[in-house]
Amino acid sequence: MFKVKVRRVGNSLGAILPSEVAARLHVKEGDSLSVTETPDGVQLSPYDPDFDAAMEAFERGRTRFRNTLRRLAK
């Protein structure tokens, strides 16, 4: 278990992650984390719902335009 310190950042609050936690999340300064409420508390994750939605849209388009994409690749 890790303890994090909460500090004021402008008009907001920020949590300082220990380097071990940042390494496990594969995040660095400037990255965004998603915050999800779970029955057990709050979960921080490098998961990006916008990226996931974009990948789903890509998969639909890739399937629909499979032949066109193959021709363009030639």
Buried (B, 14 or more C-beta within 10 A) or exposed (E): EEEEEEEEEEEEEEEEBEEEBBEEBEBEEEEEBEEEEEEEEEEBEEEBEEEEEEEEEEEEEEEEEEEEEEEEEE
